[in-house]
Amino acid sequence: MKLYSTKNEDFIVDLEEAVMNSLAPEGGLYMPSKLTPLPESFWANFYKRSFQENSYLVCSHLFDGYIPEDILKDIVYEAINFPAPLVQMSDSDIYSLELWHGPSLAFKDFGARFMSRLMSYFNRNNDNDLTILVATSGDTGGAVATGFYNTPGIEVIILYPSGKVSHLQEKQLTTLGKNITALEIDGTFDDCQALVKQAFLDEHLREKYRLSSANSINIARLIPQSFYYFEAIKQLGPIDKPITMSIPSGNFGNLTAGLIAKRLGLKIDQFIAATNINNIVPKYLETGVYEPKPSIATISNAMDVGRPSNFDRMMALYSSTWNDVKKDISGAFYTDEKNKEILKDIKTQHGYVADPHGALGYQSLVENKTDTVKIYFETAHPAKFINVMDETIGVGMTPVPERLAKLRHEEKTSIELGKEYTSFKKYLLER
Protein backbone atom coordinates (compact mmCIF):
# COMPACT_ATOMS: atom_id res chain seq x y z
CA MET A 1 0.00 0.00 0.00
CA LYS A 2 1.32 3.41 -0.99
CA LEU A 3 0.28 6.78 0.39
CA TYR A 4 0.94 10.38 -0.60
CA SER A 5 1.13 13.65 1.37
CA THR A 6 -1.71 16.15 1.01
CA LYS A 7 0.94 18.86 0.78
CA ASN A 8 2.99 17.12 -1.89
CA GLU A 9 1.44 14.43 -4.09
CA ASP A 10 4.89 13.38 -5.27
CA PHE A 11 5.95 12.45 -1.74
CA ILE A 12 5.07 8.73 -1.56
CA VAL A 13 5.60 6.38 1.40
CA ASP A 14 4.54 2.86 2.34
CA LEU A 15 1.96 2.04 5.00
CA GLU A 16 4.40 1.48 7.86
CA GLU A 17 6.07 4.85 7.41
CA ALA A 18 2.70 6.63 7.18
CA VAL A 19 1.34 4.96 10.31
CA MET A 20 4.45 5.17 12.45
CA ASN A 21 5.30 8.79 11.54
CA SER A 22 1.71 10.07 11.28
CA LEU A 23 2.59 13.31 9.47
CA ALA A 24 4.63 13.89 6.33
CA PRO A 25 7.83 15.92 6.91
CA GLU A 26 6.26 19.17 5.70
CA GLY A 27 3.13 18.66 7.82
CA GLY A 28 0.92 17.02 5.21
CA LEU A 29 -1.51 14.21 5.98
CA TYR A 30 -1.21 10.84 4.31
CA MET A 31 -3.83 9.55 1.89
CA PRO A 32 -3.99 6.26 -0.07
CA SER A 33 -2.47 6.66 -3.52
CA LYS A 34 -5.32 4.64 -4.99
CA LEU A 35 -8.88 3.99 -3.87
CA THR A 36 -10.17 1.43 -6.34
CA PRO A 37 -13.73 0.10 -5.92
CA LEU A 38 -14.12 -3.27 -4.25
CA PRO A 39 -14.56 -6.18 -6.68
CA GLU A 40 -17.91 -7.76 -7.56
CA SER A 41 -16.93 -10.82 -5.52
CA PHE A 42 -17.03 -8.66 -2.38
CA TRP A 43 -20.57 -7.46 -3.03
CA ALA A 44 -21.90 -10.91 -3.99
CA ASN A 45 -22.08 -12.02 -0.34
CA PHE A 46 -21.90 -8.63 1.33
CA TYR A 47 -25.20 -8.89 3.24
CA LYS A 48 -24.46 -12.40 4.52
CA ARG A 49 -21.07 -11.77 6.09
CA SER A 50 -20.29 -10.75 9.65
CA PHE A 51 -19.10 -7.27 10.61
CA GLN A 52 -15.61 -8.65 11.19
CA GLU A 53 -15.42 -10.53 7.91
CA ASN A 54 -16.52 -7.57 5.79
CA SER A 55 -14.12 -5.32 7.70
CA TYR A 56 -11.24 -7.68 7.07
CA LEU A 57 -12.02 -7.87 3.33
CA VAL A 58 -12.22 -4.07 3.04
CA CYS A 59 -8.92 -3.72 4.88
CA SER A 60 -7.26 -6.42 2.80
CA HIS A 61 -8.37 -4.61 -0.35
CA LEU A 62 -6.86 -1.34 0.87
CA PHE A 63 -3.63 -2.84 2.21
CA ASP A 64 -3.15 -4.80 -1.03
CA GLY A 65 -0.94 -7.54 0.43
CA TYR A 66 1.22 -5.21 2.52
CA ILE A 67 0.69 -7.32 5.67
CA PRO A 68 0.40 -11.12 5.68
CA GLU A 69 -3.28 -12.00 5.44
CA ASP A 70 -3.37 -14.18 8.56
CA ILE A 71 -1.84 -11.38 10.65
CA LEU A 72 -4.13 -8.76 9.13
CA LYS A 73 -7.16 -10.93 9.86
CA ASP A 74 -6.10 -11.27 13.51
CA ILE A 75 -5.64 -7.49 13.80
CA VAL A 76 -9.10 -6.76 12.39
CA TYR A 77 -10.92 -9.49 14.29
CA GLU A 78 -9.33 -8.48 17.61
CA ALA A 79 -10.04 -4.78 17.06
CA ILE A 80 -13.62 -5.11 15.78
CA ASN A 81 -14.94 -7.40 18.50
CA PHE A 82 -18.06 -5.44 19.47
CA PRO A 83 -21.21 -4.52 17.51
CA ALA A 84 -22.44 -1.32 15.87
CA PRO A 85 -26.22 -1.82 15.87
CA LEU A 86 -28.55 0.11 13.56
CA VAL A 87 -31.62 1.25 15.49
CA GLN A 88 -34.76 2.58 13.79
CA MET A 89 -36.21 5.70 15.40
CA SER A 90 -39.82 4.55 15.98
CA ASP A 91 -41.51 4.06 12.60
CA SER A 92 -39.62 6.87 10.87
CA ASP A 93 -37.13 6.61 8.01
CA ILE A 94 -34.35 7.73 10.38
CA TYR A 95 -31.91 5.24 11.91
CA SER A 96 -29.28 5.62 14.62
CA LEU A 97 -25.99 3.78 14.13
CA GLU A 98 -24.76 3.19 17.68
CA LEU A 99 -20.99 3.36 17.71
CA TRP A 100 -20.50 3.36 21.49
CA HIS A 101 -20.53 -0.35 22.29
CA GLY A 102 -16.73 -0.63 22.61
CA PRO A 103 -14.57 -0.46 25.77
CA SER A 104 -14.50 3.34 26.14
CA LEU A 105 -18.11 3.77 24.96
CA ALA A 106 -17.18 5.94 21.95
CA PHE A 107 -16.80 5.46 18.20
CA LYS A 108 -13.09 6.09 18.50
CA ASP A 109 -12.65 2.62 19.97
CA PHE A 110 -12.72 1.26 16.42
CA GLY A 111 -9.74 3.33 15.35
CA ALA A 112 -7.79 3.12 18.62
CA ARG A 113 -8.02 -0.66 18.94
CA PHE A 114 -7.08 -1.22 15.29
CA MET A 115 -4.21 1.25 15.48
CA SER A 116 -2.75 -0.21 18.68
CA ARG A 117 -2.55 -3.65 17.13
CA LEU A 118 -1.21 -2.40 13.80
CA MET A 119 1.46 -0.30 15.50
CA SER A 120 2.40 -3.17 17.77
CA TYR A 121 2.96 -5.32 14.68
CA PHE A 122 5.12 -2.66 13.03
CA ASN A 123 7.04 -2.16 16.29
CA ARG A 124 7.68 -5.88 16.87
CA ASN A 125 11.40 -5.86 15.98
CA ASN A 126 12.32 -2.48 17.48
CA ASP A 127 14.03 -2.24 20.86
CA ASN A 128 13.21 1.45 21.34
CA ASP A 129 9.85 2.47 22.74
CA LEU A 130 7.35 4.24 20.51
CA THR A 131 5.77 7.38 22.02
CA ILE A 132 2.22 8.19 20.95
CA LEU A 133 1.22 11.85 21.23
CA VAL A 134 -2.51 12.45 21.06
CA ALA A 135 -4.68 15.54 21.48
CA THR A 136 -8.26 15.03 22.60
CA SER A 137 -11.40 17.13 22.71
CA GLY A 138 -13.14 14.39 24.68
CA ASP A 139 -13.50 10.83 23.43
CA THR A 140 -10.21 10.27 21.60
CA GLY A 141 -8.26 10.31 24.85
CA GLY A 142 -10.33 7.63 26.55
CA ALA A 143 -10.38 5.38 23.49
CA VAL A 144 -6.63 5.68 22.94
CA ALA A 145 -5.87 5.17 26.63
CA THR A 146 -7.97 2.01 26.66
CA GLY A 147 -6.77 0.78 23.27
CA PHE A 148 -3.06 1.15 24.03
CA TYR A 149 -3.13 0.37 27.76
CA ASN A 150 -0.29 -2.02 28.69
CA THR A 151 0.77 -2.42 25.04
CA PRO A 152 4.45 -3.50 25.18
CA GLY A 153 6.95 -1.04 23.72
CA ILE A 154 4.43 1.81 23.39
CA GLU A 155 3.84 4.74 25.75
CA VAL A 156 0.99 7.23 25.29
CA ILE A 157 0.94 10.94 26.18
CA ILE A 158 -2.53 12.48 25.99
CA LEU A 159 -3.04 16.25 25.81
CA TYR A 160 -6.48 17.55 26.78
CA PRO A 161 -7.90 21.06 27.37
CA SER A 162 -8.39 21.78 31.06
CA GLY A 163 -12.05 22.16 32.02
CA LYS A 164 -13.30 21.45 28.51
CA VAL A 165 -13.98 17.71 28.62
CA SER A 166 -16.73 16.08 30.65
CA HIS A 167 -15.94 14.72 34.12
CA LEU A 168 -16.23 11.07 33.06
CA GLN A 169 -14.27 11.64 29.86
CA GLU A 170 -11.47 13.12 31.95
CA LYS A 171 -11.53 10.18 34.34
CA GLN A 172 -11.20 7.75 31.41
CA LEU A 173 -7.86 9.23 30.37
CA THR A 174 -6.39 10.22 33.78
CA THR A 175 -6.93 7.09 35.89
CA LEU A 176 -5.15 4.24 34.08
CA GLY A 177 -1.51 5.07 34.76
CA LYS A 178 1.27 2.65 33.68
CA ASN A 179 2.08 3.54 30.04
CA ILE A 180 -0.61 6.27 29.85
CA THR A 181 0.25 9.88 30.82
CA ALA A 182 -2.29 12.74 30.77
CA LEU A 183 -1.24 16.36 30.22
CA GLU A 184 -3.87 18.91 31.23
CA ILE A 185 -3.33 21.92 28.95
CA ASP A 186 -4.48 25.42 29.87
CA GLY A 187 -6.09 26.07 26.50
CA THR A 188 -8.43 24.66 23.86
CA PHE A 189 -8.37 21.46 21.83
CA ASP A 190 -6.89 23.43 18.94
CA ASP A 191 -4.01 24.42 21.23
CA CYS A 192 -3.47 20.75 22.14
CA GLN A 193 -3.56 19.71 18.49
CA ALA A 194 -1.11 22.47 17.55
CA LEU A 195 1.35 21.26 20.21
CA VAL A 196 1.22 17.70 18.86
CA LYS A 197 1.72 18.81 15.26
CA GLN A 198 4.64 21.08 16.18
CA ALA A 199 6.30 18.27 18.11
CA PHE A 200 6.26 16.06 15.03
CA LEU A 201 8.11 18.71 13.04
CA ASP A 202 10.71 19.32 15.79
CA GLU A 203 13.97 17.61 14.83
CA HIS A 204 15.38 18.11 18.34
CA LEU A 205 12.54 16.11 19.86
CA ARG A 206 12.71 13.43 17.21
CA GLU A 207 16.33 12.78 18.17
CA LYS A 208 15.11 11.65 21.60
CA TYR A 209 11.74 10.11 20.74
CA ARG A 210 10.23 7.80 18.19
CA LEU A 211 7.00 9.76 17.79
CA SER A 212 3.64 8.85 16.32
CA SER A 213 0.08 10.04 16.80
CA ALA A 214 -3.25 8.39 17.51
CA ASN A 215 -5.29 11.39 16.40
CA SER A 216 -7.20 11.23 13.16
CA ILE A 217 -4.19 12.87 11.53
CA ASN A 218 -2.97 9.24 11.44
CA ILE A 219 -4.40 7.30 8.50
CA ALA A 220 -4.59 4.18 10.69
CA ARG A 221 -7.45 5.84 12.58
CA LEU A 222 -9.51 6.51 9.46
CA ILE A 223 -9.23 3.12 7.79
CA PRO A 224 -11.11 1.17 10.51
CA GLN A 225 -13.66 3.97 10.82
CA SER A 226 -14.68 3.19 7.24
CA PHE A 227 -15.67 -0.33 8.36
CA TYR A 228 -18.81 0.68 10.21
CA TYR A 229 -20.15 2.53 7.18
CA PHE A 230 -20.23 -0.84 5.45
CA GLU A 231 -21.83 -2.39 8.53
CA ALA A 232 -24.60 0.23 8.56
CA ILE A 233 -25.53 -0.41 4.93
CA LYS A 234 -25.33 -4.17 5.45
CA GLN A 235 -27.78 -4.02 8.34
CA LEU A 236 -30.11 -1.83 6.30
CA GLY A 237 -30.28 -4.56 3.68
CA PRO A 238 -30.93 -4.21 -0.06
CA ILE A 239 -33.12 -1.14 -0.65
CA ASP A 240 -34.14 0.90 -3.69
CA LYS A 241 -34.12 4.31 -2.03
CA PRO A 242 -31.10 6.62 -1.92
CA ILE A 243 -29.22 6.82 1.39
CA THR A 244 -28.30 9.97 3.34
CA MET A 245 -25.85 9.81 6.24
CA SER A 246 -25.39 12.58 8.78
CA ILE A 247 -22.07 12.60 10.60
CA PRO A 248 -21.57 14.64 13.82
CA SER A 249 -18.25 16.29 13.03
CA GLY A 250 -15.33 17.98 14.76
CA ASN A 251 -11.96 17.10 13.26
CA PHE A 252 -13.74 15.43 10.30
CA GLY A 253 -11.91 12.12 10.43
CA ASN A 254 -15.25 10.31 10.71
CA LEU A 255 -16.71 11.97 7.63
CA THR A 256 -13.49 11.48 5.68
CA ALA A 257 -13.67 7.76 6.47
CA GLY A 258 -17.15 7.76 4.97
CA LEU A 259 -15.88 9.45 1.82
CA ILE A 260 -13.23 6.75 1.54
CA ALA A 261 -15.94 4.07 1.89
CA LYS A 262 -17.91 5.74 -0.90
CA ARG A 263 -14.83 5.72 -3.15
CA LEU A 264 -14.54 1.99 -2.47
CA GLY A 265 -18.02 1.55 -3.94
CA LEU A 266 -20.32 1.72 -0.90
CA LYS A 267 -23.80 3.03 -1.72
CA ILE A 268 -24.05 6.38 0.09
CA ASP A 269 -25.77 9.09 -1.93
CA GLN A 270 -25.38 12.11 0.33
CA PHE A 271 -23.43 13.13 3.45
CA ILE A 272 -24.37 15.83 5.94
CA ALA A 273 -21.63 17.40 8.05
CA ALA A 274 -23.43 18.24 11.31
CA THR A 275 -21.59 20.51 13.75
CA ASN A 276 -22.16 22.74 16.74
CA ILE A 277 -21.37 26.46 16.49
CA ASN A 278 -17.79 25.54 15.53
CA ASN A 279 -19.20 25.58 12.01
CA ILE A 280 -16.09 26.04 9.90
CA VAL A 281 -16.92 23.33 7.36
CA PRO A 282 -20.70 24.02 7.07
CA LYS A 283 -19.80 27.64 6.34
CA TYR A 284 -17.30 26.49 3.72
CA LEU A 285 -19.93 24.28 2.09
CA GLU A 286 -22.28 27.26 1.97
CA THR A 287 -19.85 29.93 0.78
CA GLY A 288 -16.78 28.22 -0.66
CA VAL A 289 -14.61 30.09 1.87
CA TYR A 290 -12.61 28.09 4.42
CA GLU A 291 -11.94 30.24 7.47
CA PRO A 292 -10.61 28.47 10.58
CA LYS A 293 -11.35 30.22 13.87
CA PRO A 294 -10.56 29.66 17.56
CA SER A 295 -12.81 26.91 18.89
CA ILE A 296 -15.72 27.68 21.20
CA ALA A 297 -16.69 25.42 24.11
CA THR A 298 -20.11 23.71 23.80
CA ILE A 299 -22.05 20.83 25.37
CA SER A 300 -20.99 18.66 22.40
CA ASN A 301 -17.36 19.08 23.40
CA ALA A 302 -15.82 16.38 21.19
CA MET A 303 -16.77 18.58 18.21
CA ASP A 304 -15.22 21.79 19.57
CA VAL A 305 -12.67 22.14 16.78
CA GLY A 306 -11.92 25.40 14.99
CA ARG A 307 -9.24 24.11 12.62
CA PRO A 308 -10.23 20.58 11.53
CA SER A 309 -7.17 18.64 10.37
CA ASN A 310 -9.01 16.34 8.00
CA PHE A 311 -10.32 19.19 5.88
CA ASP A 312 -7.07 18.76 3.92
CA ARG A 313 -7.94 15.12 3.25
CA MET A 314 -11.44 16.05 2.11
CA MET A 315 -9.97 18.58 -0.29
CA ALA A 316 -7.49 16.01 -1.59
CA LEU A 317 -10.37 13.67 -2.45
CA TYR A 318 -12.09 16.42 -4.44
CA SER A 319 -9.01 18.21 -5.79
CA SER A 320 -10.06 21.30 -3.79
CA THR A 321 -13.05 21.82 -6.08
CA TRP A 322 -15.91 23.39 -4.11
CA ASN A 323 -18.67 22.48 -6.55
CA ASP A 324 -17.65 18.81 -6.48
CA VAL A 325 -17.56 18.76 -2.68
CA LYS A 326 -21.07 20.27 -2.52
CA LYS A 327 -22.48 17.50 -4.71
CA ASP A 328 -21.71 14.90 -2.03
CA ILE A 329 -21.76 16.90 1.22
CA SER A 330 -24.05 19.49 2.76
CA GLY A 331 -23.70 21.13 6.15
CA ALA A 332 -25.79 21.91 9.21
CA PHE A 333 -24.95 23.49 12.57
CA TYR A 334 -26.78 24.16 15.82
CA THR A 335 -26.44 26.13 19.06
CA ASP A 336 -26.37 24.55 22.50
CA GLU A 337 -29.89 25.85 23.17
CA LYS A 338 -31.17 24.09 20.05
CA ASN A 339 -29.22 20.97 20.94
CA LYS A 340 -31.02 20.71 24.27
CA GLU A 341 -34.38 21.04 22.51
CA ILE A 342 -33.38 18.25 20.13
CA LEU A 343 -32.37 15.93 22.98
CA LYS A 344 -35.77 16.46 24.59
CA ASP A 345 -37.62 15.93 21.29
CA ILE A 346 -35.83 12.63 20.60
CA LYS A 347 -36.70 11.34 24.07
CA THR A 348 -40.33 12.47 23.78
CA GLN A 349 -40.96 11.31 20.21
CA HIS A 350 -38.95 8.08 20.13
CA GLY A 351 -38.26 7.15 23.76
CA TYR A 352 -34.59 7.20 22.79
CA VAL A 353 -31.72 8.77 24.74
CA ALA A 354 -29.35 10.39 22.27
CA ASP A 355 -26.03 11.99 23.15
CA PRO A 356 -25.30 15.72 22.56
CA HIS A 357 -23.27 14.90 19.44
CA GLY A 358 -25.56 12.40 17.77
CA ALA A 359 -28.54 14.68 18.42
CA LEU A 360 -27.16 17.20 15.93
CA GLY A 361 -26.89 14.50 13.28
CA TYR A 362 -30.49 13.45 13.98
CA GLN A 363 -31.83 17.00 13.64
CA SER A 364 -30.08 17.55 10.31
CA LEU A 365 -31.94 14.50 8.98
CA VAL A 366 -35.29 15.74 10.33
CA GLU A 367 -34.72 18.95 8.40
CA ASN A 368 -33.64 17.07 5.28
CA LYS A 369 -36.80 16.65 3.19
CA THR A 370 -35.39 14.34 0.52
CA ASP A 371 -37.08 10.97 -0.01
CA THR A 372 -34.17 8.94 1.29
CA VAL A 373 -33.34 6.46 4.01
CA LYS A 374 -31.51 8.44 6.66
CA ILE A 375 -28.79 7.30 9.09
CA TYR A 376 -27.06 9.35 11.76
CA PHE A 377 -24.22 8.32 14.08
CA GLU A 378 -24.47 8.06 17.86
CA THR A 379 -20.79 8.64 18.53
CA ALA A 380 -20.64 8.22 22.32
CA HIS A 381 -22.76 6.85 25.15
CA PRO A 382 -24.92 9.70 26.51
CA ALA A 383 -23.87 8.90 30.09
CA LYS A 384 -20.43 10.31 29.29
CA PHE A 385 -22.17 13.71 29.39
CA ILE A 386 -24.31 12.95 32.42
CA ASN A 387 -24.47 16.51 33.74
CA VAL A 388 -25.84 17.79 30.42
CA MET A 389 -28.23 14.85 30.12
CA ASP A 390 -29.57 15.20 33.67
CA GLU A 391 -30.14 18.91 33.17
CA THR A 392 -31.78 18.44 29.78
CA ILE A 393 -33.97 15.31 29.86
CA GLY A 394 -34.16 14.79 33.62
CA VAL A 395 -32.14 13.24 36.43
CA GLY A 396 -32.06 9.46 36.27
CA MET A 397 -33.31 9.31 32.66
CA THR A 398 -29.88 8.37 31.26
CA PRO A 399 -28.64 4.89 32.20
CA VAL A 400 -25.02 4.86 33.38
CA PRO A 401 -23.03 1.71 32.47
CA GLU A 402 -21.11 0.18 35.36
CA ARG A 403 -17.75 0.77 33.67
CA LEU A 404 -18.47 4.52 33.72
CA ALA A 405 -20.09 4.62 37.15
CA LYS A 406 -17.04 3.15 38.87
CA LEU A 407 -14.78 5.86 37.36
CA ARG A 408 -16.43 8.47 39.57
CA HIS A 409 -14.45 7.13 42.52
CA GLU A 410 -11.11 6.73 40.73
CA GLU A 411 -8.34 9.23 41.47
CA LYS A 412 -7.39 11.58 38.65
CA THR A 413 -3.69 11.93 37.85
CA SER A 414 -2.61 14.61 35.36
CA ILE A 415 0.25 17.02 34.73
CA GLU A 416 -0.76 20.66 34.24
CA LEU A 417 0.96 22.62 31.46
CA GLY A 418 0.45 25.91 29.66
CA LYS A 419 -0.38 26.05 25.96
CA GLU A 420 3.05 27.38 24.95
CA TYR A 421 5.15 24.97 22.92
CA THR A 422 8.30 25.80 24.91
CA SER A 423 6.82 24.37 28.13
CA PHE A 424 5.55 21.26 26.33
CA LYS A 425 8.92 20.65 24.70
CA LYS A 426 10.71 21.24 28.01
CA TYR A 427 8.51 18.64 29.68
CA LEU A 428 9.20 16.06 26.97
CA LEU A 429 12.97 16.64 27.03
CA GLU A 430 13.22 16.46 30.82
CA ARG A 431 10.92 13.52 31.58
Beta strands, then each sheet from edge to edge (+ up, - down):
strand 1: 2-5
strand 2: 8-14
strand 3: 30-32
strand 4: 86-88
strand 5: 94-98
strand 6: 130-135
strand 7: 154-161
strand 8: 180-185
strand 9: 210-213
strand 10: 243-248
strand 11: 270-275
strand 12: 329-333
strand 13: 373-378
strand 14: 415-417
sheet 1: 2+ 1- 3+
sheet 2: 4+ 5- 13- 10- 11- 12-
sheet 3: 9+ 6+ 7+ 8+ 14+
end
